Amino acid sequence: MRILLSNDDGIMSPGILTLKEALEKKHEVWVSAPDRERSGTSHSITLHEPVRFRKKEERMYECTGSPADTVLYALLGALPMKPELIISGINRGPNLGTDIIYSGTAAAARQGALMGIPSIAVSAAPLEPPYPFVEAARFIADNIDILYGLWGSDHFVNINFPAASQQGYPVEITHPSRRIYSDKADGCASPNGDVYYFLTGDPIHAREEEGSDWNAIQAGKISISPVYLHPINHRVIHAYQAAEFRVEVAEGDG
């Protein structure tokens, strides 16, 4: 299978290199990844300036753009290939629940799926080393045909891998959790009076909810979440449909 790898940790991240090594034993593996860390860039794409692709080695290209750019431009011709499968990761740290709104790792997979290519985001969920990159890469390599066969054009797949365990890794099919952020902005003044802010705060946690990716990771399970591309608004649409909005015509309007 011809596979394109990307990420948001940068092209020389241990996660993507470990995954590349595991997959290229049986597959044709290409890499299109940011030239530096691009965590938290969400699904931004570059519109008003060029992005540069530079060949680092055979089938391995670094890009000056966002994670979504690395996939978008690669599929539009920046790389001399068309992949059958796109995998973004292995990310350093979790991408659970609403994290995927901010995640460049998820964005690269989402971009691939939007362009009609089966796409998977993979993250190692521990917040600090040691990260289970080897175990996660082996799981992807062993199950790549299953994941490829399950994909449909309406979603991408978000996989989070728990901390290394001697007890094995149960798999749970999950839904994204609702993450709870306790962000703070810590500022410091420079000599010229400008104030610089840094995002800090308490660790992120999530609502306890049966079947969620958060609960699966807390239980030491591999979480596999199919994530819809279309932002379905579910039940809330009915309340808006029932509302009687007032529209007044201003004086002088035709």
C-alpha positions in Angstrom: 0.0 0.0 0.0 1.2 3.5 -0.7 1.0 5.5 2.5 1.5 9.2 3.2 2.6 10.2 6.8 2.2 13.7 8.3 2.0 15.1 11.8 2.2 18.4 13.8 5.3 17.6 15.9 7.6 18.2 13.0 9.3 16.0 10.4 12.0 14.7 12.8 9.7 13.8 15.6 10.4 10.3 17.1 6.7 9.5 16.6 6.6 9.9 12.9 10.0 8.2 12.4 9.0 5.2 14.5 5.8 4.9 12.5 7.7 5.2 9.2 10.1 2.4 10.2 7.3 0.1 11.2 5.2 0.6 8.0 7.9 0.6 5.4 8.7 -3.1 6.0 5.6 -3.9 4.0 4.5 -0.6 2.4 5.6 2.2 0.2 5.9 5.1 2.7 6.1 8.8 1.9 6.4 11.7 4.4 5.1 15.2 4.1 5.4 16.9 7.4 6.0 20.4 8.9 9.6 21.6 9.1 9.1 22.4 12.7 6.6 21.8 15.5 3.1 23.1 14.6 1.1 21.8 17.6 -2.2 23.6 18.2 -2.5 25.1 14.7 -5.9 23.5 14.1 -7.1 23.3 10.5 -5.4 26.4 9.3 -4.3 26.5 5.6 -2.0 28.9 3.9 -3.8 31.0 1.3 -2.0 34.3 0.7 1.6 33.2 0.6 3.5 30.3 -0.8 4.6 27.2 1.2 7.9 25.6 0.5 8.5 21.9 0.1 12.1 20.6 0.5 13.2 17.0 -0.1 15.1 15.8 2.9 15.7 12.3 1.7 14.1 9.7 -0.6 10.2 9.9 -0.2 10.6 12.4 2.7 9.6 16.1 2.3 9.4 18.9 4.8 6.9 21.8 4.4 6.9 25.3 5.8 3.1 25.3 6.2 0.6 23.9 8.6 -0.2 20.2 9.1 -3.2 20.6 6.9 -1.0 22.3 4.3 1.3 19.3 4.2 -1.5 17.1 3.1 -3.4 19.6 1.0 -0.4 20.6 -1.2 0.9 17.1 -1.3 -2.3 15.8 -2.8 -2.4 18.8 -5.2 0.9 17.8 -6.7 3.7 18.9 -4.4 4.7 15.2 -4.1 5.0 12.9 -7.1 2.5 10.4 -5.8 -1.1 9.8 -4.8 -1.5 7.9 -1.5 -4.0 5.2 -0.8 -3.9 6.0 2.9 -2.9 9.0 5.0 -1.7 8.6 8.7 -1.0 11.6 10.9 1.2 11.0 13.9 2.2 9.4 16.1 1.6 12.6 18.1 3.4 13.2 21.4 0.5 13.5 23.9 -3.2 12.9 23.6 -5.8 14.2 21.1 -9.0 13.3 22.9 -12.5 14.7 22.4 -12.6 18.4 21.8 -8.8 18.5 21.6 -9.3 17.6 17.9 -10.7 21.1 17.3 -7.2 22.5 18.0 -5.1 19.6 16.9 -2.8 19.9 13.9 -2.5 16.1 14.0 -6.3 15.7 13.6 -6.4 18.4 11.0 -3.9 16.6 8.7 -6.1 13.5 8.8 -9.3 15.5 8.4 -7.8 17.2 5.3 -7.0 13.9 3.7 -10.5 12.6 4.3 -12.0 15.8 2.9 -10.0 15.1 -0.3 -11.3 11.5 -0.5 -8.4 9.6 1.0 -8.8 7.2 3.9 -7.1 9.0 6.8 -6.2 8.2 10.4 -4.8 10.4 13.2 -2.7 8.6 15.9 -1.6 9.9 19.2 0.3 8.5 22.2 -1.9 9.6 25.1 0.6 9.9 28.0 1.4 13.6 28.9 5.1 13.0 29.3 7.8 10.4 28.4 8.1 7.5 28.0 5.7 7.6 25.0 4.5 4.2 23.6 5.5 5.0 20.1 6.8 1.5 19.3 3.6 -0.2 20.6 1.4 2.3 18.8 3.3 1.9 15.5 3.1 -1.9 15.8 -0.7 -1.7 16.4 -1.2 0.4 13.3 1.0 -1.8 11.2 -0.8 -5.0 12.4 -4.3 -3.5 11.8 -3.8 -1.3 8.8 -5.9 -3.5 6.5 -8.8 -3.5 8.9 -8.7 0.3 9.4 -8.5 0.8 5.7 -11.4 -1.4 5.0 -13.6 0.3 7.6 -13.1 3.8 6.3 -15.9 5.7 4.6 -15.9 9.1 2.9 -17.9 10.8 5.8 -15.2 10.5 8.5 -11.6 10.2 9.6 -10.4 7.9 12.4 -8.9 9.3 15.6 -6.8 6.7 17.6 -5.3 7.3 21.0 -2.9 4.9 22.5 -2.5 4.5 26.3 0.7 4.3 28.4 2.8 1.2 27.9 1.4 -1.9 29.7 2.6 -5.4 30.4 -1.1 -6.5 30.4 -1.9 -6.0 26.8 -4.1 -3.4 25.1 -7.8 -3.9 24.9 -9.5 -1.9 22.1 -12.6 0.2 22.5 -14.6 1.9 19.8 -15.4 5.3 21.3 -16.9 8.7 20.8 -15.0 12.0 21.4 -15.3 13.3 25.0 -16.1 16.8 26.1 -12.7 18.1 27.3 -12.7 20.8 30.1 -10.0 23.5 29.8 -8.9 25.6 32.7 -6.7 28.0 30.7 -5.0 31.1 32.1 -3.1 33.9 30.4 0.1 34.8 32.3 1.6 38.1 31.2 5.0 39.8 31.6 6.0 43.3 30.5 8.9 44.0 28.3 11.2 47.1 28.8 9.3 49.0 26.1 6.0 48.5 27.7 4.6 45.6 25.5 3.0 42.8 27.4 3.7 39.2 26.4 1.2 36.5 27.3 1.7 32.7 27.8 -1.1 30.2 28.0 -1.0 28.3 31.2 -3.5 26.7 33.6 -4.4 23.4 35.2 -4.2 20.1 33.4 -7.0 19.3 31.0 -9.5 16.8 32.1 -12.8 15.5 30.7 -16.3 14.6 31.6 -16.7 11.1 32.8 -18.9 9.5 30.1 -19.4 5.8 29.2 -18.0 5.0 25.8 -15.8 8.2 25.5 -12.2 8.2 24.4 -11.2 9.8 27.7 -12.7 6.9 29.7 -11.1 4.3 27.4 -7.6 5.9 27.9 -8.1 6.1 31.7 -8.9 2.4 31.6 -5.7 1.6 29.7 -7.5 0.8 26.4 -6.7 1.8 22.9 -9.4 4.3 21.8 -10.6 4.3 18.2 -13.1 7.1 17.4 -14.6 7.5 13.9 -15.1 11.3 13.6 -17.6 12.8 11.2 -16.4 15.4 8.8 -19.7 17.2 8.7 -20.4 19.2 11.9 -23.8 17.6 12.6 -25.9 19.8 15.0 -28.0 16.9 16.3 -31.0 17.8 18.4 -30.3 21.5 18.9 -31.5 22.3 15.4 -35.1 21.7 16.4 -35.1 24.5 19.0 -33.9 26.9 16.4 -36.4 25.7 13.8 -39.2 26.3 16.4 -38.1 29.8 17.2 -40.0 32.7 15.7 -37.4 35.2 14.7 -38.4 38.9 14.2 -37.3 40.6 11.1 -38.1 44.3 10.8 -37.7 46.4 7.7 -35.8 49.6 8.4 -37.4 52.9 7.2 -36.4 53.7 3.7 -35.8 50.1 2.7 -37.4 49.2 -0.6 
